[in-house]
Amino acid sequence: MARNIIVLGAGVVGVSVAWHLVRRGHDVTLVDRREPGLETSFGNAGIIQREAVRPYAFPRDIGTLLRVLPNREVDIRYRPTGMMSAAGPLLSYWLNSSGKRYERIVREWASLIMRCQDAHAPMIEAAGAEALVRKGGWLELYRTRKAFEECQKEARENHERFGVEFEVLDAEALYAKEPHLGKGLIGAIHWTQPWMVSDPGGLVQAYARSFAEQGGHVKQASVEEVLQVEGGWRVKTSEGPLEAEEVVVAMGPWTGELLSRMGMNVPLFVKRGYHMHYSAEEGAELNHWVMDAEKGFLLEPMRAGIRLTTGAELADLDSPPQYKQLAAAEKAARKLFPLGKRRDGQPWKGARPCMPDMKPVIGPAPDKAGLWLAFGHGHQGFTLGPATGELLAQMMDGEAPAVDMAPFRLDRF
């Protein structure tokens, strides 16, 4: 039976939830203070990562911790205030990052990742967004034999367990694919399954247009308060109140603050990231998305130019930007590929919403009938948005979801 539903948050997760619900015949309103796809969904690396069957674990080895401690690395930086404010979740994250705990998390996480392309495909087709998507995979680059061999070993395990496809490239094969990369690389893993998107925010906007074409409503307004009322829910916004039988909260890194005001404390923390677009020096071409695995940055040939994306910055959500991490990444990237001038007026900054067990929250809010949650996807919100939308819509309609969703409920904490 058709119901009136409000979805809060117009990133890839919220848009995907709304898209699946309206496709099922529900009356759906999508609410965000900005237009769809302009926050975290806008600034990522643009990879639908079928190979990412292992979530990013907290570093456990002494060598890595000592390397990170001076706070000058490209792959991870931290603010002391951010570390202190997220001390509890970060400790849990560290505890969950090895042994049997991590192996269980990998199995549960992979059940979502393995659905990512099957979930994106119908949305891409309905949105007419095929021109934004390129298949053929991306390259993970290596300089040292030990790290390269460790990656190959894990790739083989992931192939056996989760069907991950890859090719091992020696230096000659790598430079044949990417002749303008700098010297010193000994090879690469070519992850052949992922799809690359030349404008991630543009794809989310295309999904939102498809949602609207199917009868969905898009409302640009700030969410001020969410109240349970007789017969459903009232959402107070900057543009006036809205009422519905059910509400989905999919506000990414801003979800924790809203839920706290509703009496639910969630162990959400953020990993911030930066990007900048560049031209290429005359005659240089970058044919693939490439990651410098031992430095911790990516270069992606986007519509707006070659995008450089940094690793993670552990900091409070609203802390002022610090561009030293991006500057360090740019210095390293110029040695890897002949980047030209910056194309953006200033660097972009975004925040990944993370949970201490590396898994998103997808499902009903405890003890609040009609309130549903979809947040905390960490580094893989862009990859997992459509799968989240599909699975949550199944749950909301009382169907048995295609994946066991018990590991993703909020009441696991």
C-alpha positions as CSV (number, residue, x, y, z in Angstrom):
1,M,0.0,0.0,0.0
2,A,1.3,3.4,-1.0
3,R,2.5,5.6,1.9
4,N,3.7,9.1,2.4
5,I,7.5,9.1,3.2
6,I,10.1,11.9,3.8
7,V,13.7,11.2,3.1
8,L,16.2,13.5,4.8
9,G,19.5,13.9,2.9
10,A,20.1,14.2,-0.8
11,G,23.5,12.6,-1.1
12,V,23.8,9.3,-3.0
13,V,22.4,7.3,-0.1
14,G,19.3,9.5,0.4
15,V,18.6,9.9,-3.3
16,S,18.9,6.1,-3.8
17,V,16.5,5.4,-1.0
18,A,14.0,7.9,-2.4
19,W,14.4,6.5,-5.9
20,H,13.6,3.0,-4.8
21,L,10.7,4.1,-2.7
22,V,9.0,6.1,-5.4
23,R,9.6,3.3,-7.8
24,R,7.5,1.2,-5.5
25,G,4.6,3.6,-5.7
26,H,5.1,5.6,-2.5
27,D,4.6,9.4,-2.3
28,V,8.2,10.5,-1.5
29,T,9.7,13.9,-0.6
30,L,13.4,14.3,-0.6
31,V,14.7,17.1,1.6
32,D,18.2,18.7,1.8
33,R,19.6,22.2,2.5
34,R,21.5,21.9,-0.8
35,E,20.7,20.5,-4.2
36,P,21.2,16.8,-4.6
37,G,24.7,15.5,-4.9
38,L,26.6,18.6,-3.8
39,E,28.1,17.5,-0.5
40,T,30.1,14.3,0.2
41,S,28.8,12.6,-3.0
42,F,30.3,15.4,-5.1
43,G,33.9,15.2,-4.0
44,N,34.8,11.5,-4.0
45,A,37.1,9.5,-6.3
46,G,34.1,8.4,-8.5
47,I,34.7,4.7,-8.3
48,I,32.0,2.1,-7.9
49,Q,34.3,-0.3,-6.0
50,R,33.2,-3.9,-6.5
51,E,36.7,-4.9,-5.3
52,A,36.4,-3.1,-1.9
53,V,35.3,-6.2,0.0
54,R,37.5,-5.3,3.0
55,P,36.6,-2.1,4.8
56,Y,39.5,0.2,5.8
57,A,40.9,-1.0,9.1
58,F,42.6,1.2,11.7
59,P,46.4,0.7,11.4
60,R,47.6,-1.8,14.0
61,D,51.3,-2.3,13.2
62,I,53.9,-0.3,15.0
63,G,55.7,0.8,11.8
64,T,52.6,2.4,10.4
65,L,51.7,4.1,13.7
66,L,55.2,5.5,14.0
67,R,55.1,6.7,10.5
68,V,51.7,8.5,11.0
69,L,52.6,10.0,14.4
70,P,54.5,13.1,13.1
71,N,51.3,14.1,11.2
72,R,53.0,14.8,7.9
73,E,51.7,11.9,5.8
74,V,49.5,12.0,2.7
75,D,47.3,9.0,3.5
76,I,46.2,10.0,7.0
77,R,46.5,13.1,9.2
78,Y,44.8,14.1,12.4
79,R,43.8,17.0,14.6
80,P,44.3,16.4,18.3
81,T,40.9,18.0,19.1
82,G,39.2,15.6,16.6
83,M,41.0,12.6,18.1
84,M,39.9,13.6,21.6
85,S,36.2,14.2,20.6
86,A,36.0,10.9,18.8
87,A,38.2,8.9,21.3
88,G,35.5,6.4,22.2
89,P,34.5,5.5,18.6
90,L,38.2,5.5,17.5
91,L,39.1,3.0,20.3
92,S,36.3,0.7,19.2
93,Y,37.5,1.2,15.6
94,W,41.0,0.1,16.6
95,L,39.6,-3.0,18.5
96,N,37.5,-4.0,15.5
97,S,40.4,-3.8,13.1
98,S,42.0,-7.2,13.6
99,G,41.4,-10.8,14.5
100,K,38.0,-12.5,14.5
101,R,36.2,-9.3,14.9
102,Y,37.5,-7.9,11.7
103,E,37.0,-11.2,9.8
104,R,33.3,-11.2,10.8
105,I,33.0,-7.5,9.7
106,V,34.6,-8.4,6.4
107,R,32.0,-11.1,5.7
108,E,29.1,-8.8,6.5
109,W,30.5,-5.8,4.7
110,A,31.3,-7.8,1.6
111,S,27.6,-8.9,1.4
112,L,26.8,-5.3,0.6
113,I,29.8,-4.6,-1.7
114,M,29.0,-7.6,-3.9
115,R,25.6,-6.0,-4.8
116,C,26.9,-2.6,-5.7
117,Q,27.0,-2.8,-9.5
118,D,23.7,-4.7,-9.8
119,A,22.1,-1.9,-7.8
120,H,23.7,1.0,-9.7
121,A,23.0,-0.5,-13.1
122,P,19.1,0.0,-13.2
123,M,19.5,3.5,-11.8
124,I,22.1,4.5,-14.4
125,E,19.9,3.2,-17.2
126,A,16.7,4.9,-15.8
127,A,18.7,8.2,-15.4
128,G,20.2,8.0,-18.9
129,A,23.6,8.5,-17.3
130,E,25.6,5.9,-19.3
131,A,27.9,8.6,-20.6
132,L,29.2,9.4,-17.1
133,V,30.2,5.8,-16.5
134,R,33.3,4.0,-17.8
135,K,34.0,0.3,-17.3
136,G,37.4,-1.3,-17.2
137,G,38.7,-0.8,-13.7
138,W,41.5,1.2,-12.1
139,L,45.2,0.8,-11.2
140,E,46.8,0.4,-7.8
141,L,50.4,1.4,-8.2
142,Y,53.4,0.0,-6.2
143,R,57.1,0.9,-5.8
144,T,58.3,-1.7,-3.3
145,R,58.3,-5.5,-3.8
146,K,57.0,-6.3,-0.3
147,A,53.9,-4.1,-0.5
148,F,53.2,-5.3,-4.0
149,E,53.4,-9.0,-3.0
150,E,51.2,-8.4,0.1
151,C,48.5,-6.8,-2.1
152,Q,48.7,-9.7,-4.6
153,K,48.2,-12.2,-1.8
154,E,45.1,-10.4,-0.4
155,A,43.8,-10.0,-4.0
156,R,44.0,-13.8,-4.5
157,E,42.2,-14.4,-1.2
158,N,39.5,-11.9,-2.2
159,H,39.1,-13.6,-5.6
160,E,38.5,-17.0,-4.0
161,R,36.2,-15.7,-1.3
162,F,34.3,-12.9,-2.9
163,G,34.8,-13.2,-6.7
164,V,37.1,-10.1,-7.0
165,E,38.7,-10.0,-10.4
166,F,42.1,-8.5,-11.0
167,E,45.3,-8.6,-13.2
168,V,48.9,-8.2,-12.0
169,L,50.9,-5.8,-14.2
170,D,54.6,-5.8,-14.2
171,A,56.4,-2.5,-14.9
172,E,56.5,-3.0,-18.6
173,A,52.7,-3.8,-18.8
174,L,51.9,-0.8,-16.5
175,Y,53.9,1.7,-18.5
176,A,52.3,0.4,-21.7
177,K,48.9,1.4,-20.2
178,E,50.1,4.6,-18.6
179,P,53.3,5.8,-20.5
180,H,53.3,9.3,-18.7
181,L,53.6,8.0,-15.2
182,G,56.9,8.8,-13.4
183,K,59.7,6.3,-13.1
184,G,60.3,4.0,-10.2
185,L,57.1,2.0,-10.3
186,I,57.6,-1.8,-10.2
187,G,54.0,-2.8,-11.1
188,A,50.3,-2.4,-10.4
189,I,47.2,-4.3,-9.5
190,H,44.6,-3.7,-12.2
191,W,41.2,-4.1,-10.5
192,T,39.2,-4.9,-13.6
193,Q,35.6,-5.0,-12.2
194,P,35.0,-1.4,-10.9
195,W,33.1,1.3,-12.8
196,M,34.5,4.8,-12.9
197,V,32.3,7.9,-12.9
198,S,33.7,11.1,-14.5
199,D,31.3,13.3,-12.5
200,P,30.1,11.7,-9.2
201,G,28.0,14.6,-8.2
202,G,26.5,14.7,-11.7
203,L,25.5,11.0,-11.5
204,V,23.7,11.7,-8.2
205,Q,22.0,14.6,-9.8
206,A,20.9,12.4,-12.7
207,Y,19.5,9.9,-10.2
208,A,17.6,12.7,-8.5
209,R,16.1,13.8,-11.8
210,S,15.0,10.3,-12.5
211,F,13.4,10.2,-9.0
212,A,11.5,13.5,-9.8
213,E,10.5,12.2,-13.3
214,Q,8.8,9.2,-11.5
215,G,6.7,11.6,-9.4
216,G,9.1,12.2,-6.5
217,H,9.3,15.7,-4.8
218,V,12.6,17.4,-4.2
219,K,12.5,20.2,-1.5
220,Q,15.5,22.4,-0.7
221,A,15.3,23.3,2.9
222,S,17.3,22.9,6.2
223,V,16.0,20.3,8.6
224,E,15.4,22.0,12.0
225,E,13.5,19.3,14.0
226,V,12.0,15.9,13.6
227,L,9.0,15.0,15.8
228,Q,6.9,11.9,16.3
229,V,3.2,12.8,16.1
230,E,0.0,11.0,16.1
231,G,-0.2,9.0,12.8
232,G,3.4,9.6,11.8
233,W,6.1,12.2,11.8
234,R,6.5,16.0,11.5
235,V,9.6,17.5,10.0
236,K,10.2,21.2,10.7
237,T,12.2,22.8,8.0
238,S,13.4,26.3,7.1
239,E,10.6,26.4,4.5
240,G,7.8,25.2,6.7
241,P,6.6,21.9,8.2
242,L,6.2,18.6,6.4
243,E,4.3,15.6,7.7
244,A,4.5,11.9,6.6
245,E,3.8,8.4,7.9
246,E,7.4,7.5,7.8
247,V,10.8,9.3,7.7
248,V,14.2,8.1,6.5
249,V,17.3,9.8,8.0
250,A,20.2,9.7,5.5
251,M,22.1,12.8,6.3
252,G,25.6,11.4,6.1
253,P,28.0,13.1,8.5
254,W,25.2,15.4,9.9
255,T,23.1,12.4,11.0
256,G,24.6,12.1,14.4
257,E,23.7,15.7,15.4
258,L,20.1,15.2,14.3
259,L,19.6,11.9,16.0
260,S,21.2,13.3,19.2
261,R,18.5,15.9,19.3
262,M,16.0,13.1,19.0
263,G,17.4,11.2,22.0
264,M,19.6,8.7,20.1
265,N,23.3,8.9,20.6
266,V,25.2,7.1,17.8
267,P,29.0,6.6,17.7
268,L,29.5,8.4,14.4
269,F,32.8,10.1,13.6
270,V,34.1,11.5,10.4
271,K,37.1,11.1,8.1
272,R,37.5,14.3,6.1
273,G,39.1,14.6,2.7
274,Y,40.1,17.1,0.1
275,H,40.3,17.3,-3.7
276,M,41.6,19.6,-6.4
277,H,41.4,19.5,-10.2
278,Y,44.4,20.1,-12.5
279,S,45.1,20.3,-16.2
280,A,47.8,18.0,-17.6
281,E,51.0,19.3,-19.1
282,E,50.9,19.4,-22.9
283,G,51.0,16.0,-24.5
284,A,50.4,14.1,-21.2
285,E,47.4,11.8,-20.8
286,L,46.1,9.8,-17.9
287,N,44.1,6.9,-19.2
288,H,43.0,5.3,-15.9
289,W,42.0,6.2,-12.4
290,V,45.3,5.5,-10.5
291,M,46.1,5.2,-6.8
292,D,49.6,5.6,-5.4
293,A,49.2,2.8,-2.9
294,E,52.3,3.6,-0.9
295,K,51.6,7.4,-0.7
296,G,47.9,7.3,-0.2
297,F,46.3,9.5,-2.9
298,L,44.4,9.0,-6.1
299,L,44.4,10.7,-9.5
300,E,41.2,10.5,-11.6
301,P,40.6,11.8,-15.2
302,M,37.3,13.6,-14.5
303,R,35.2,15.8,-16.7
304,A,36.4,18.8,-14.7
305,G,40.1,17.9,-15.1
306,I,42.4,15.5,-13.3
307,R,41.1,15.2,-9.8
308,L,43.6,14.6,-6.9
309,T,41.9,13.2,-3.8
310,T,43.7,12.9,-0.5
311,G,43.5,10.2,2.1
312,A,41.8,10.7,5.5
313,E,41.9,13.6,8.0
314,L,40.7,12.7,11.5
315,A,39.1,16.0,12.6
316,D,35.8,17.4,13.8
317,L,33.2,17.8,11.2
318,D,33.1,21.6,11.3
319,S,36.8,22.3,12.0
320,P,38.3,24.9,9.5
321,P,40.1,23.3,6.5
322,Q,43.8,22.7,6.6
323,Y,45.3,22.3,3.2
324,K,48.7,20.9,4.2
325,Q,47.6,17.4,3.4
326,L,46.5,18.3,0.0
327,A,49.7,20.2,-0.6
328,A,51.7,17.2,0.4
329,A,49.6,15.0,-1.9
330,E,50.1,17.5,-4.8
331,K,53.8,17.5,-4.3
332,A,53.9,13.7,-4.5
333,A,51.4,13.6,-7.4
334,R,53.5,15.9,-9.5
335,K,56.3,13.3,-9.3
336,L,53.9,10.6,-10.4
337,F,52.3,12.4,-13.3
338,P,52.9,15.7,-15.1
339,L,50.1,17.8,-13.6
340,G,49.6,21.3,-14.9
341,K,47.9,24.2,-13.2
342,R,45.1,24.0,-10.6
343,R,41.7,24.5,-12.1
344,D,39.6,25.2,-9.0
345,G,39.5,28.5,-7.1
346,Q,40.0,26.7,-3.8
347,P,40.2,23.1,-2.7
348,W,37.1,21.1,-2.0
349,K,36.6,19.6,1.5
350,G,34.1,16.9,2.5
351,A,33.6,14.4,5.3
352,R,33.0,10.6,5.2
353,P,30.5,9.4,7.9
354,C,32.1,6.5,9.7
355,M,31.1,3.9,12.3
356,P,33.4,2.2,14.8
357,D,32.7,-1.3,13.3
358,M,33.2,0.0,9.7
359,K,29.6,-1.0,8.7
360,P,26.8,1.4,7.8
361,V,23.6,1.7,9.8
362,I,20.7,0.5,7.6
363,G,17.3,-0.3,9.1
364,P,14.6,0.8,11.6
365,A,15.4,3.2,14.5
366,P,14.9,1.3,17.8
367,D,11.6,2.1,19.6
368,K,10.5,4.7,17.0
369,A,7.9,3.3,14.7
370,G,8.1,4.7,11.2
371,L,11.7,6.1,11.6
372,W,14.3,4.5,9.4
373,L,18.1,5.0,9.2
374,A,20.6,4.9,6.4
375,F,24.0,6.4,7.2
376,G,27.6,5.7,8.2
377,H,29.0,4.2,4.9
378,G,32.5,5.5,5.5
379,H,34.6,5.5,2.3
380,Q,32.0,3.7,0.3
381,G,28.8,5.8,0.3
382,F,29.1,6.4,-3.4
383,T,29.6,2.6,-4.1
384,L,26.8,1.5,-1.7
385,G,24.1,4.1,-2.0
386,P,21.9,2.3,-4.5
387,A,22.3,-1.1,-2.7
388,T,21.3,0.6,0.5
389,G,18.3,2.1,-1.2
390,E,17.2,-1.2,-2.6
391,L,17.6,-3.1,0.7
392,L,16.0,-0.4,2.9
393,A,13.0,-0.2,0.6
394,Q,12.5,-3.9,0.8
395,M,12.6,-3.7,4.6
396,M,10.2,-0.7,4.7
397,D,7.7,-2.7,2.6
398,G,7.9,-5.7,4.9
399,E,9.8,-7.9,2.5
400,A,12.7,-10.2,3.3
401,P,15.7,-8.2,2.1
402,A,18.2,-9.8,-0.3
403,V,20.9,-9.6,2.4
404,D,20.8,-10.4,6.1
405,M,20.4,-6.9,7.5
406,A,20.8,-7.8,11.2
407,P,24.5,-6.8,11.3
408,F,23.6,-3.3,10.1
409,R,20.9,-2.4,12.6
410,L,21.6,0.5,15.0
411,D,20.8,-1.6,18.0
412,R,24.0,-3.6,17.5
413,F,25.7,-0.9,19.5
